[in-house]
Structures are given as structure tokens and as C-alpha cells.
């Protein structure tokens, strides 16, 4: 039996980080991070949401991605 190669469950690309950085800049608050969350959706399954959050919780998974300028980064927080 040959196992398939491991692959990450979430990919946070540099182009996505660039877009998130642009949105954070519009909010005029560099302390913001992008939070991804899941809520129950009843008959249609889970629902996924995105919001900006300044707080990083102890049990959050944090993915850091460099932006296109190579001098800044964005944090993706996952509950």
C-alpha cells in the first residue's frame, strides 16, 4: 500500500495575502488579522466565514504569509 503524499489542508497564497493586506490597509488598523471560522449550517452543512480580528486566541492556528513587497506579512487565524 502506497500512501498519497501529505498535503496541507489550507493554503494561504501570497496573492491572497496581498489582497488581505490591501483590505487591512483600507481599515486603517495594521493590528488586524484575517480570521476564518466555521458555523453549523443546518441542512446545507457547515458555513464558513471571514472577519478581521485583533485578538489571537491561545488555541488559534496561525498561518503567516509574506506579502508581495517582502517587507510585510499577514496572519490568517483559524479557530
PyMOL commands that set and color helices and strands:
alter all, ss='L'
color gray80, all
select helices_A, chain A and resi 14-27+42-44
alter helices_A, ss='H'
color red, helices_A
select strands_A, chain A and resi 33-39+47-53+61-66+73-78
alter strands_A, ss='S'
color yellow, strands_A
deselect
rebuild
show_as cartoon
